[in-house]
Amino acid sequence: MPPFRRPVTQPPVVDPDLLREIHALRRRLNGLLAQARQNEEKLRRHQAFELRMIACTGLFELLRMVLYEYRDSKALEHVTLYLIDPEYELRRILEDEGVDLEAHPGLLFSEAPETMDFLYGARLQPYLGPYQAERHGPLFPGPEAPASVALLPLVRRGQIIGSLNLGSAQRTRYLPGAGTDFLERLALFTAVCLENVTNHERLKRVGLTDVLTGVNNRRFFDQRLVEEVSQAQRSGRPLSCLFIDVDHFKQVNDRHGHQVGDQVLRQVAGLVRECLRTPDVLARYGGEEFAALLMGAGGSEAREIAERVRQRVAAQPFQGARGQPLSVTVSVGVATLDPHMDDGRGPEALGEALVEAADACLYRAKANGRNRVETDRLASGSPVT
């Protein structure tokens, strides 16, 4: 019997074209899997960043994340925020937090929403494409301009509140027609969180506002006084204080009633606020007295502002209980702190001395006939007379 021999089988013949197609499909599948893992990781990082944004309770904490952390994480050369701030509210909140706005050139403000029309028009859609100096230059201050940009409108309830602007030195980083899902999501979260922290700050300020006149109250003034004295000492810029008192206010209440008196106080507060500069602090100090802090204003400028207040009130037609003309005037005391003085006292003591000097000037203005301005300069810890 012949020995058993295993039959010899020939390997199957594979079409080389089919083999190349299989390898190509495998590479494509591996690439898709790798891209999916990258997208999953990217989404995870985005979600973690968004959760941190939502947790922000301070305005600058949020802005710092967007301006600096996002820029660094995405290896971008430029990230700026252009915010609509018609009432100087956002800037005042930041200044109250001790933020030096000049130290953050990527933080830009405008008083009018119309300034966004040249960027977005009525569509409020993101722009991705090449940098255009004439249109985009104001959004990217600095010596080096980006090559490509992504401009993202910040919108709440159909109203534009700002623009988030991303700039890259790579011409192909932001191309027209590219997907914007992640960018639009970032803009949405930025707008929502910006609204949330602003509302949070507003709630904090409810207890710092005088209900009758709508200006700040004494508690707010006392807090800002220490902060502004400290800032004046650090910056070397002067700080002035106005004390404003409505002349013969008791007679207004006695003759025309407290309702007229309240209306006079509201009108005076509004007139004073119109005469002050945007960053200045106005507060109802008590009764018919108002106090104002003028940052960076020396003695001559502070006196000019005080005179403007006095003249504006004196020229305003007030009305009594029956509509009859009512003459109202104010007396103003002005004191200026020399920021270079160094007598060993801290900001609280210097703030108290500044207020006392302004109050003494107000007393002198009333003693000298009212409806006038008296000034002093706090140069060494006691008023100069």
KEKEKOL-308893 format. One record per residue (C-alpha): residue in three letters; chain; x, y, z. Coordinates in steps of 0.001 Angstrom, whole numbers. Example, Ala and Ser with C-alpha at 12.3 -4.5 7.8 and 13.67 -1.06 7.14 Angstrom:
2
<atom res="ALA" chain="A" east="12300" north="-4500" up="7800"/>
<atom res="SER" chain="A" east="13670" north="-1060" up="7140"/>
//
This chain:
385
<atom res="MET" chain="A" east="0" north="0" up="0"/>
<atom res="PRO" chain="A" east="1606" north="3297" up="-1026"/>
<atom res="PRO" chain="A" east="2250" north="5819" up="1804"/>
<atom res="PHE" chain="A" east="-369" north="8589" up="2441"/>
<atom res="ARG" chain="A" east="653" north="11939" up="992"/>
<atom res="ARG" chain="A" east="-1057" north="15156" up="1966"/>
<atom res="PRO" chain="A" east="-2300" north="16866" up="-1147"/>
<atom res="VAL" chain="A" east="-375" north="19967" up="-2008"/>
<atom res="THR" chain="A" east="-2625" north="23065" up="-2000"/>
<atom res="GLN" chain="A" east="-1719" north="26173" up="-3875"/>
<atom res="PRO" chain="A" east="-2128" north="29518" up="-2068"/>
<atom res="PRO" chain="A" east="-5099" north="31447" up="-3372"/>
<atom res="VAL" chain="A" east="-4278" north="34022" up="-5941"/>
<atom res="VAL" chain="A" east="-5212" north="37502" up="-4648"/>
<atom res="ASP" chain="A" east="-5881" north="40302" up="-7005"/>
<atom res="PRO" chain="A" east="-3174" north="42930" up="-6292"/>
<atom res="ASP" chain="A" east="-5682" north="45724" up="-6871"/>
<atom res="LEU" chain="A" east="-8055" north="44220" up="-4306"/>
<atom res="LEU" chain="A" east="-5205" north="43870" up="-1821"/>
<atom res="ARG" chain="A" east="-4232" north="47505" up="-2241"/>
<atom res="GLU" chain="A" east="-7872" north="48506" up="-1763"/>
<atom res="ILE" chain="A" east="-8101" north="46472" up="1458"/>
<atom res="HIS" chain="A" east="-4952" north="48104" up="2836"/>
<atom res="ALA" chain="A" east="-6259" north="51523" up="1847"/>
<atom res="LEU" chain="A" east="-9581" north="50853" up="3592"/>
<atom res="ARG" chain="A" east="-7759" north="49660" up="6695"/>
<atom res="ARG" chain="A" east="-5621" north="52792" up="6779"/>
<atom res="ARG" chain="A" east="-8714" north="54927" up="6301"/>
<atom res="LEU" chain="A" east="-10521" north="53092" up="9108"/>
<atom res="ASN" chain="A" east="-7537" north="53541" up="11432"/>
<atom res="GLY" chain="A" east="-7430" north="57224" up="10513"/>
<atom res="LEU" chain="A" east="-11138" north="57622" up="11230"/>
<atom res="LEU" chain="A" east="-10740" north="55866" up="14587"/>
<atom res="ALA" chain="A" east="-7792" north="58108" up="15462"/>
<atom res="GLN" chain="A" east="-9777" north="61194" up="14417"/>
<atom res="ALA" chain="A" east="-12727" north="60013" up="16514"/>
<atom res="ARG" chain="A" east="-10461" north="59590" up="19544"/>
<atom res="GLN" chain="A" east="-9014" north="63070" up="18926"/>
<atom res="ASN" chain="A" east="-12489" north="64559" up="18645"/>
<atom res="GLU" chain="A" east="-13573" north="62777" up="21814"/>
<atom res="GLU" chain="A" east="-10549" north="64145" up="23677"/>
<atom res="LYS" chain="A" east="-11149" north="67590" up="22188"/>
<atom res="LEU" chain="A" east="-14785" north="67493" up="23291"/>
<atom res="ARG" chain="A" east="-13742" north="66364" up="26765"/>
<atom res="ARG" chain="A" east="-11328" north="69307" up="27081"/>
<atom res="HIS" chain="A" east="-13972" north="71703" up="25782"/>
<atom res="GLN" chain="A" east="-16520" north="70424" up="28289"/>
<atom res="ALA" chain="A" east="-14034" north="70725" up="31158"/>
<atom res="PHE" chain="A" east="-13257" north="74296" up="30078"/>
<atom res="GLU" chain="A" east="-16975" north="75114" up="29825"/>
<atom res="LEU" chain="A" east="-17656" north="73739" up="33319"/>
<atom res="ARG" chain="A" east="-14915" north="75975" up="34708"/>
<atom res="MET" chain="A" east="-16411" north="78948" up="32880"/>
<atom res="ILE" chain="A" east="-19822" north="78247" up="34407"/>
<atom res="ALA" chain="A" east="-18232" north="78057" up="37869"/>
<atom res="CYS" chain="A" east="-16747" north="81564" up="37572"/>
<atom res="THR" chain="A" east="-18226" north="84052" up="40037"/>
<atom res="GLY" chain="A" east="-15982" north="87032" up="39229"/>
<atom res="LEU" chain="A" east="-15997" north="88952" up="35969"/>
<atom res="PHE" chain="A" east="-12236" north="89089" up="35566"/>
<atom res="GLU" chain="A" east="-11914" north="85410" up="36468"/>
<atom res="LEU" chain="A" east="-14085" north="84641" up="33452"/>
<atom res="LEU" chain="A" east="-12387" north="87120" up="31134"/>
<atom res="ARG" chain="A" east="-8947" north="85823" up="32116"/>
<atom res="MET" chain="A" east="-9964" north="82282" up="31146"/>
<atom res="VAL" chain="A" east="-11142" north="83412" up="27728"/>
<atom res="LEU" chain="A" east="-8346" north="85873" up="26990"/>
<atom res="TYR" chain="A" east="-5361" north="83930" up="28276"/>
<atom res="GLU" chain="A" east="-6103" north="80287" up="29074"/>
<atom res="TYR" chain="A" east="-7963" north="79651" up="25841"/>
<atom res="ARG" chain="A" east="-5269" north="81446" up="23839"/>
<atom res="ASP" chain="A" east="-2498" north="79356" up="25370"/>
<atom res="SER" chain="A" east="-4379" north="76044" up="25112"/>
<atom res="LYS" chain="A" east="-5034" north="76611" up="21402"/>
<atom res="ALA" chain="A" east="-1584" north="78040" up="20623"/>
<atom res="LEU" chain="A" east="-3114" north="81236" up="19278"/>
<atom res="GLU" chain="A" east="-1247" north="84498" up="18863"/>
<atom res="HIS" chain="A" east="-4289" north="86684" up="19506"/>
<atom res="VAL" chain="A" east="-7472" north="86469" up="21566"/>
<atom res="THR" chain="A" east="-9425" north="89652" up="22292"/>
<atom res="LEU" chain="A" east="-12841" north="90533" up="23670"/>
<atom res="TYR" chain="A" east="-14765" north="93540" up="22380"/>
<atom res="LEU" chain="A" east="-17629" north="94206" up="24801"/>
<atom res="ILE" chain="A" east="-20602" north="96564" up="24601"/>
<atom res="ASP" chain="A" east="-20642" north="98590" up="27831"/>
<atom res="PRO" chain="A" east="-22898" north="101655" up="27362"/>
<atom res="GLU" chain="A" east="-23195" north="102495" up="31076"/>
<atom res="TYR" chain="A" east="-19541" north="101769" up="31960"/>
<atom res="GLU" chain="A" east="-20918" north="98959" up="34130"/>
<atom res="LEU" chain="A" east="-18475" north="96220" up="33135"/>
<atom res="ARG" chain="A" east="-15487" north="98528" up="33430"/>
<atom res="ARG" chain="A" east="-16642" north="99716" up="36839"/>
<atom res="ILE" chain="A" east="-17017" north="96120" up="38040"/>
<atom res="LEU" chain="A" east="-13487" north="95332" up="36857"/>
<atom res="GLU" chain="A" east="-12084" north="98463" up="38463"/>
<atom res="ASP" chain="A" east="-13827" north="97502" up="41712"/>
<atom res="GLU" chain="A" east="-12046" north="94141" up="41475"/>
<atom res="GLY" chain="A" east="-8753" north="96045" up="41289"/>
<atom res="VAL" chain="A" east="-8145" north="95298" up="37598"/>
<atom res="ASP" chain="A" east="-5877" north="97701" up="35733"/>
<atom res="LEU" chain="A" east="-7634" north="97845" up="32364"/>
<atom res="GLU" chain="A" east="-4598" north="99307" up="30610"/>
<atom res="ALA" chain="A" east="-2654" north="96154" up="31501"/>
<atom res="HIS" chain="A" east="-5004" north="94056" up="29339"/>
<atom res="PRO" chain="A" east="-4958" north="95445" up="25790"/>
<atom res="GLY" chain="A" east="-7009" north="92515" up="24538"/>
<atom res="LEU" chain="A" east="-9970" north="93720" up="26595"/>
<atom res="LEU" chain="A" east="-11829" north="96305" up="24494"/>
<atom res="PHE" chain="A" east="-15035" north="98236" up="25164"/>
<atom res="SER" chain="A" east="-17571" north="100279" up="23242"/>
<atom res="GLU" chain="A" east="-20558" north="102326" up="24376"/>
<atom res="ALA" chain="A" east="-22687" north="101672" up="21272"/>
<atom res="PRO" chain="A" east="-23933" north="98332" up="19860"/>
<atom res="GLU" chain="A" east="-23885" north="99947" up="16416"/>
<atom res="THR" chain="A" east="-20106" north="99604" up="16391"/>
<atom res="MET" chain="A" east="-20654" north="95889" up="15686"/>
<atom res="ASP" chain="A" east="-22616" north="96513" up="12485"/>
<atom res="PHE" chain="A" east="-19486" north="96753" up="10348"/>
<atom res="LEU" chain="A" east="-18469" north="93271" up="11511"/>
<atom res="TYR" chain="A" east="-21671" north="91264" up="11470"/>
<atom res="GLY" chain="A" east="-24525" north="93352" up="10104"/>
<atom res="ALA" chain="A" east="-27958" north="91933" up="10901"/>
<atom res="ARG" chain="A" east="-27025" north="88253" up="10414"/>
<atom res="LEU" chain="A" east="-24839" north="87915" up="13513"/>
<atom res="GLN" chain="A" east="-22916" north="85010" up="11971"/>
<atom res="PRO" chain="A" east="-19261" north="84140" up="12699"/>
<atom res="TYR" chain="A" east="-16613" north="85280" up="10251"/>
<atom res="LEU" chain="A" east="-13692" north="82997" up="9383"/>
<atom res="GLY" chain="A" east="-11134" north="84126" up="6873"/>
<atom res="PRO" chain="A" east="-8139" north="86316" up="6154"/>
<atom res="TYR" chain="A" east="-7321" north="89294" up="8336"/>
<atom res="GLN" chain="A" east="-8429" north="92615" up="6823"/>
<atom res="ALA" chain="A" east="-6589" north="95534" up="8384"/>
<atom res="GLU" chain="A" east="-9268" north="98143" up="7656"/>
<atom res="ARG" chain="A" east="-12103" north="96108" up="9188"/>
<atom res="HIS" chain="A" east="-10329" north="94039" up="11806"/>
<atom res="GLY" chain="A" east="-7504" north="96323" up="12928"/>
<atom res="PRO" chain="A" east="-9407" north="97807" up="15930"/>
<atom res="LEU" chain="A" east="-10053" north="94286" up="17242"/>
<atom res="PHE" chain="A" east="-6389" north="93278" up="17320"/>
<atom res="PRO" chain="A" east="-4301" north="96056" up="18888"/>
<atom res="GLY" chain="A" east="-580" north="95558" up="18892"/>
<atom res="PRO" chain="A" east="2353" north="95670" up="16507"/>
<atom res="GLU" chain="A" east="1790" north="92241" up="14902"/>
<atom res="ALA" chain="A" east="-1398" north="91505" up="12983"/>
<atom res="PRO" chain="A" east="-2804" north="87977" up="12557"/>
<atom res="ALA" chain="A" east="-2918" north="86261" up="9176"/>
<atom res="SER" chain="A" east="-6334" north="84624" up="9647"/>
<atom res="VAL" chain="A" east="-9117" north="85385" up="12125"/>
<atom res="ALA" chain="A" east="-12296" north="83962" up="13580"/>
<atom res="LEU" chain="A" east="-14751" north="86626" up="14763"/>
<atom res="LEU" chain="A" east="-17545" north="85258" up="16949"/>
<atom res="PRO" chain="A" east="-20554" north="87425" up="17918"/>
<atom res="LEU" chain="A" east="-21654" north="87179" up="21545"/>
<atom res="VAL" chain="A" east="-25442" north="87238" up="21523"/>
<atom res="ARG" chain="A" east="-28043" north="87121" up="24281"/>
<atom res="ARG" chain="A" east="-31777" north="87222" up="23588"/>
<atom res="GLY" chain="A" east="-31228" north="88353" up="20056"/>
<atom res="GLN" chain="A" east="-29017" north="91294" up="21069"/>
<atom res="ILE" chain="A" east="-25297" north="91471" up="20456"/>
<atom res="ILE" chain="A" east="-23310" north="92119" up="23634"/>
<atom res="GLY" chain="A" east="-19802" north="91760" up="22256"/>
<atom res="SER" chain="A" east="-17416" north="89903" up="20012"/>
<atom res="LEU" chain="A" east="-14851" north="87179" up="20750"/>
<atom res="ASN" chain="A" east="-11956" north="87511" up="18329"/>
<atom res="LEU" chain="A" east="-9377" north="84811" up="17622"/>
<atom res="GLY" chain="A" east="-6296" north="85474" up="15491"/>
<atom res="SER" chain="A" east="-3626" north="83144" up="14163"/>
<atom res="ALA" chain="A" east="-308" north="83707" up="12420"/>
<atom res="GLN" chain="A" east="-1177" north="80750" up="10170"/>
<atom res="ARG" chain="A" east="-2970" north="81837" up="7021"/>
<atom res="THR" chain="A" east="-4827" north="78517" up="6820"/>
<atom res="ARG" chain="A" east="-5885" north="78297" up="10494"/>
<atom res="TYR" chain="A" east="-9281" north="79925" up="9852"/>
<atom res="LEU" chain="A" east="-10635" north="79421" up="6354"/>
<atom res="PRO" chain="A" east="-13970" north="80560" up="4905"/>
<atom res="GLY" chain="A" east="-16491" north="77732" up="4923"/>
<atom res="ALA" chain="A" east="-14737" north="75765" up="7670"/>
<atom res="GLY" chain="A" east="-16821" north="74139" up="10389"/>
<atom res="THR" chain="A" east="-17708" north="76455" up="13272"/>
<atom res="ASP" chain="A" east="-19548" north="74134" up="15702"/>
<atom res="PHE" chain="A" east="-16920" north="74270" up="18441"/>
<atom res="LEU" chain="A" east="-16348" north="78002" up="17941"/>
<atom res="GLU" chain="A" east="-20062" north="78844" up="18063"/>
<atom res="ARG" chain="A" east="-20394" north="76745" up="21209"/>
<atom res="LEU" chain="A" east="-17503" north="78683" up="22776"/>
<atom res="ALA" chain="A" east="-19167" north="81987" up="21863"/>
<atom res="LEU" chain="A" east="-22480" north="80817" up="23328"/>
<atom res="PHE" chain="A" east="-20897" north="79768" up="26623"/>
<atom res="THR" chain="A" east="-18916" north="83001" up="26803"/>
<atom res="ALA" chain="A" east="-22057" north="85095" up="26296"/>
<atom res="VAL" chain="A" east="-24106" north="83106" up="28837"/>
<atom res="CYS" chain="A" east="-21357" north="83144" up="31460"/>
<atom res="LEU" chain="A" east="-20720" north="86850" up="30873"/>
<atom res="GLU" chain="A" east="-24375" north="87542" up="31531"/>
<atom res="ASN" chain="A" east="-24354" north="85317" up="34631"/>
<atom res="VAL" chain="A" east="-21339" north="86911" up="36314"/>
<atom res="THR" chain="A" east="-22634" north="90411" up="35481"/>
<atom res="ASN" chain="A" east="-25984" north="89593" up="37092"/>
<atom res="HIS" chain="A" east="-24117" north="88138" up="40070"/>
<atom res="GLU" chain="A" east="-22233" north="91403" up="40473"/>
<atom res="ARG" chain="A" east="-25472" north="93376" up="40187"/>
<atom res="LEU" chain="A" east="-27006" north="91360" up="43010"/>
<atom res="LYS" chain="A" east="-23960" north="92050" up="45158"/>
<atom res="ARG" chain="A" east="-24400" north="95768" up="44505"/>
<atom res="VAL" chain="A" east="-28067" north="95916" up="45493"/>
<atom res="GLY" chain="A" east="-27008" north="96499" up="49103"/>
<atom res="LEU" chain="A" east="-24573" north="99207" up="47987"/>
<atom res="THR" chain="A" east="-27089" north="101498" up="46248"/>
<atom res="ASP" chain="A" east="-29170" north="104299" up="47697"/>
<atom res="VAL" chain="A" east="-32807" north="103436" up="47014"/>
<atom res="LEU" chain="A" east="-34059" north="107026" up="46762"/>
<atom res="THR" chain="A" east="-31507" north="108529" up="44378"/>
<atom res="GLY" chain="A" east="-30171" north="105435" up="42606"/>
<atom res="VAL" chain="A" east="-26538" north="106390" up="43246"/>
<atom res="ASN" chain="A" east="-24136" north="104491" up="45489"/>
<atom res="ASN" chain="A" east="-24639" north="104564" up="49233"/>
<atom res="ARG" chain="A" east="-22302" north="105408" up="52114"/>
<atom res="ARG" chain="A" east="-21198" north="101805" up="52552"/>
<atom res="PHE" chain="A" east="-20071" north="101594" up="48931"/>
<atom res="PHE" chain="A" east="-18284" north="104933" up="49174"/>
<atom res="ASP" chain="A" east="-16347" north="103866" up="52268"/>
<atom res="GLN" chain="A" east="-15194" north="100676" up="50528"/>
<atom res="ARG" chain="A" east="-14092" north="102492" up="47391"/>
<atom res="LEU" chain="A" east="-12365" north="105235" up="49367"/>
<atom res="VAL" chain="A" east="-9764" north="102838" up="50779"/>
<atom res="GLU" chain="A" east="-9309" north="101150" up="47402"/>
<atom res="GLU" chain="A" east="-8816" north="104429" up="45541"/>
<atom res="VAL" chain="A" east="-6369" north="105811" up="48103"/>
<atom res="SER" chain="A" east="-4318" north="102622" up="47742"/>
<atom res="GLN" chain="A" east="-4479" north="102890" up="43963"/>
<atom res="ALA" chain="A" east="-3423" north="106552" up="44068"/>
<atom res="GLN" chain="A" east="-413" north="105684" up="46193"/>
<atom res="ARG" chain="A" east="611" north="102880" up="43820"/>
<atom res="SER" chain="A" east="115" north="104868" up="40615"/>
<atom res="GLY" chain="A" east="1363" north="108244" up="41866"/>
<atom res="ARG" chain="A" east="-1775" north="109923" up="40517"/>
<atom res="PRO" chain="A" east="-3799" north="112392" up="42610"/>
<atom res="LEU" chain="A" east="-7177" north="111656" up="44128"/>
<atom res="SER" chain="A" east="-9782" north="114308" up="44887"/>
<atom res="CYS" chain="A" east="-12936" north="114202" up="46975"/>
<atom res="LEU" chain="A" east="-16020" north="116399" up="46649"/>
<atom res="PHE" chain="A" east="-18495" north="116936" up="49456"/>
<atom res="ILE" chain="A" east="-21766" north="118363" up="48129"/>
<atom res="ASP" chain="A" east="-24580" north="119649" up="50315"/>
<atom res="VAL" chain="A" east="-27993" north="120936" up="49210"/>
<atom res="ASP" chain="A" east="-28359" north="124440" up="50668"/>
<atom res="HIS" chain="A" east="-31277" north="125100" up="53051"/>
<atom res="PHE" chain="A" east="-32693" north="121644" up="52397"/>
<atom res="LYS" chain="A" east="-34657" north="121624" up="55663"/>
<atom res="GLN" chain="A" east="-36602" north="124654" up="54422"/>
<atom res="VAL" chain="A" east="-37476" north="122746" up="51234"/>
<atom res="ASN" chain="A" east="-38957" north="119926" up="53302"/>
<atom res="ASP" chain="A" east="-40730" north="122299" up="55711"/>
<atom res="ARG" chain="A" east="-42281" north="124501" up="53016"/>
<atom res="HIS" chain="A" east="-42986" north="122026" up="50254"/>
<atom res="GLY" chain="A" east="-43148" north="118613" up="51940"/>
<atom res="HIS" chain="A" east="-40953" north="115558" up="51927"/>
<atom res="GLN" chain="A" east="-42149" north="114372" up="48534"/>
<atom res="VAL" chain="A" east="-40760" north="117518" up="46938"/>
<atom res="GLY" chain="A" east="-37629" north="117135" up="49049"/>
<atom res="ASP" chain="A" east="-37143" north="113580" up="47773"/>
<atom res="GLN" chain="A" east="-37628" north="114761" up="44206"/>
<atom res="VAL" chain="A" east="-35030" north="117497" up="44715"/>
<atom res="LEU" chain="A" east="-32526" north="114946" up="45994"/>
<atom res="ARG" chain="A" east="-33158" north="112686" up="42998"/>
<atom res="GLN" chain="A" east="-32709" north="115581" up="40581"/>
<atom res="VAL" chain="A" east="-29556" north="116838" up="42285"/>
<atom res="ALA" chain="A" east="-28074" north="113330" up="42198"/>
<atom res="GLY" chain="A" east="-28787" north="113107" up="38474"/>
<atom res="LEU" chain="A" east="-27295" north="116536" up="37781"/>
<atom res="VAL" chain="A" east="-24132" north="115775" up="39732"/>
<atom res="ARG" chain="A" east="-23709" north="112463" up="37944"/>
<atom res="GLU" chain="A" east="-23972" north="114261" up="34581"/>
<atom res="CYS" chain="A" east="-21134" north="116593" up="35590"/>
<atom res="LEU" chain="A" east="-18762" north="113842" up="36693"/>
<atom res="ARG" chain="A" east="-16507" north="111812" up="34456"/>
<atom res="THR" chain="A" east="-17432" north="108224" up="33671"/>
<atom res="PRO" chain="A" east="-15029" north="106470" up="36099"/>
<atom res="ASP" chain="A" east="-15786" north="108817" up="39031"/>
<atom res="VAL" chain="A" east="-17644" north="107506" up="42076"/>
<atom res="LEU" chain="A" east="-20753" north="109301" up="43364"/>
<atom res="ALA" chain="A" east="-22548" north="108349" up="46567"/>
<atom res="ARG" chain="A" east="-25261" north="109700" up="48809"/>
<atom res="TYR" chain="A" east="-23290" north="110192" up="51971"/>
<atom res="GLY" chain="A" east="-26270" north="110907" up="54179"/>
<atom res="GLY" chain="A" east="-29349" north="113139" up="54277"/>
<atom res="GLU" chain="A" east="-28847" north="115888" up="51710"/>
<atom res="GLU" chain="A" east="-25093" north="115289" up="51415"/>
<atom res="PHE" chain="A" east="-23362" north="113650" up="48463"/>
<atom res="ALA" chain="A" east="-19708" north="112641" up="48120"/>
<atom res="ALA" chain="A" east="-17681" north="111990" up="44984"/>
<atom res="LEU" chain="A" east="-14241" north="110523" up="44339"/>
<atom res="LEU" chain="A" east="-12400" north="111887" up="41309"/>
<atom res="MET" chain="A" east="-9640" north="109472" up="40264"/>
<atom res="GLY" chain="A" east="-6559" north="111090" up="38767"/>
<atom res="ALA" chain="A" east="-7957" north="114598" up="39218"/>
<atom res="GLY" chain="A" east="-5614" north="117185" up="40722"/>
<atom res="GLY" chain="A" east="-6706" north="120270" up="42589"/>
<atom res="SER" chain="A" east="-7422" north="122525" up="39593"/>
<atom res="GLU" chain="A" east="-9360" north="119874" up="37671"/>
<atom res="ALA" chain="A" east="-11342" north="118906" up="40775"/>
<atom res="ARG" chain="A" east="-12286" north="122547" up="41354"/>
<atom res="GLU" chain="A" east="-13438" north="122868" up="37731"/>
<atom res="ILE" chain="A" east="-15671" north="119821" up="38158"/>
<atom res="ALA" chain="A" east="-17019" north="121184" up="41459"/>
<atom res="GLU" chain="A" east="-17815" north="124529" up="39820"/>
<atom res="ARG" chain="A" east="-19562" north="122722" up="37003"/>
<atom res="VAL" chain="A" east="-21698" north="120882" up="39550"/>
<atom res="ARG" chain="A" east="-22546" north="124089" up="41403"/>
<atom res="GLN" chain="A" east="-23475" north="125993" up="38244"/>
<atom res="ARG" chain="A" east="-25482" north="123081" up="36807"/>
<atom res="VAL" chain="A" east="-27652" north="122792" up="39920"/>
<atom res="ALA" chain="A" east="-28119" north="126550" up="40257"/>
<atom res="ALA" chain="A" east="-29296" north="126780" up="36631"/>
<atom res="GLN" chain="A" east="-31748" north="123874" up="36890"/>
<atom res="PRO" chain="A" east="-35456" north="124845" up="37195"/>
<atom res="PHE" chain="A" east="-36905" north="122901" up="40140"/>
<atom res="GLN" chain="A" east="-40608" north="122878" up="41056"/>
<atom res="GLY" chain="A" east="-42430" north="123074" up="44363"/>
<atom res="ALA" chain="A" east="-45511" north="121115" up="45454"/>
<atom res="ARG" chain="A" east="-47874" north="123231" up="43328"/>
<atom res="GLY" chain="A" east="-45589" north="123583" up="40359"/>
<atom res="GLN" chain="A" east="-44175" north="126927" up="41438"/>
<atom res="PRO" chain="A" east="-40511" north="127627" up="40651"/>
<atom res="LEU" chain="A" east="-38112" north="126460" up="43343"/>
<atom res="SER" chain="A" east="-34559" north="127703" up="43652"/>
<atom res="VAL" chain="A" east="-32041" north="125046" up="44694"/>
<atom res="THR" chain="A" east="-28289" north="125502" up="45123"/>
<atom res="VAL" chain="A" east="-25430" north="123434" up="46511"/>
<atom res="SER" chain="A" east="-22235" north="124119" up="48407"/>
<atom res="VAL" chain="A" east="-19166" north="122060" up="47559"/>
<atom res="GLY" chain="A" east="-16011" north="121271" up="49484"/>
<atom res="VAL" chain="A" east="-13018" north="119931" up="47558"/>
<atom res="ALA" chain="A" east="-9909" north="118221" up="48938"/>
<atom res="THR" chain="A" east="-7072" north="116637" up="46977"/>
<atom res="LEU" chain="A" east="-4712" north="113944" up="48207"/>
<atom res="ASP" chain="A" east="-1074" north="114238" up="47240"/>
<atom res="PRO" chain="A" east="-219" north="110632" up="46287"/>
<atom res="HIS" chain="A" east="3458" north="111170" up="47042"/>
<atom res="MET" chain="A" east="2925" north="111995" up="50693"/>
<atom res="ASP" chain="A" east="4407" north="109367" up="52992"/>
<atom res="ASP" chain="A" east="3726" north="110003" up="56665"/>
<atom res="GLY" chain="A" east="3434" north="106358" up="57662"/>
<atom res="ARG" chain="A" east="-359" north="106191" up="57644"/>
<atom res="GLY" chain="A" east="-2237" north="103482" up="55807"/>
<atom res="PRO" chain="A" east="-4965" north="103911" up="53158"/>
<atom res="GLU" chain="A" east="-7795" north="103888" up="55720"/>
<atom res="ALA" chain="A" east="-6319" north="106721" up="57769"/>
<atom res="LEU" chain="A" east="-5452" north="108743" up="54667"/>
<atom res="GLY" chain="A" east="-8957" north="108192" up="53297"/>
<atom res="GLU" chain="A" east="-10471" north="109471" up="56530"/>
<atom res="ALA" chain="A" east="-8189" north="112511" up="56413"/>
<atom res="LEU" chain="A" east="-9223" north="113235" up="52824"/>
<atom res="VAL" chain="A" east="-12916" north="113069" up="53716"/>
<atom res="GLU" chain="A" east="-12379" north="115273" up="56771"/>
<atom res="ALA" chain="A" east="-10562" north="117836" up="54634"/>
<atom res="ALA" chain="A" east="-13383" north="117904" up="52069"/>
<atom res="ASP" chain="A" east="-15974" north="118153" up="54863"/>
<atom res="ALA" chain="A" east="-14079" north="121071" up="56407"/>
<atom res="CYS" chain="A" east="-14076" north="122831" up="53019"/>
<atom res="LEU" chain="A" east="-17819" north="122241" up="52709"/>
<atom res="TYR" chain="A" east="-18373" north="123780" up="56144"/>
<atom res="ARG" chain="A" east="-16338" north="126790" up="55071"/>
<atom res="ALA" chain="A" east="-18358" north="127125" up="51849"/>
<atom res="LYS" chain="A" east="-21597" north="127167" up="53824"/>
<atom res="ALA" chain="A" east="-20178" north="129603" up="56378"/>
<atom res="ASN" chain="A" east="-19075" north="131943" up="53561"/>
<atom res="GLY" chain="A" east="-22553" north="132276" up="52092"/>
<atom res="ARG" chain="A" east="-23404" north="128933" up="50417"/>
<atom res="ASN" chain="A" east="-23729" north="128265" up="46679"/>
<atom res="ARG" chain="A" east="-19947" north="128289" up="46409"/>
<atom res="VAL" chain="A" east="-16887" north="126018" up="46187"/>
<atom res="GLU" chain="A" east="-14036" north="125888" up="48701"/>
<atom res="THR" chain="A" east="-10881" north="123815" up="48197"/>
<atom res="ASP" chain="A" east="-7921" north="122407" up="50124"/>
<atom res="ARG" chain="A" east="-4950" north="120169" up="49412"/>
<atom res="LEU" chain="A" east="-4136" north="117315" up="51762"/>
<atom res="ALA" chain="A" east="-371" north="117379" up="51559"/>
<atom res="SER" chain="A" east="1007" north="116115" up="54843"/>
<atom res="GLY" chain="A" east="-1789" north="114607" up="56866"/>
<atom res="SER" chain="A" east="-3732" north="117727" up="57751"/>
<atom res="PRO" chain="A" east="-5647" north="120199" up="55590"/>
<atom res="VAL" chain="A" east="-3666" north="123171" up="54308"/>
<atom res="THR" chain="A" east="-5523" north="126380" up="55133"/>
//
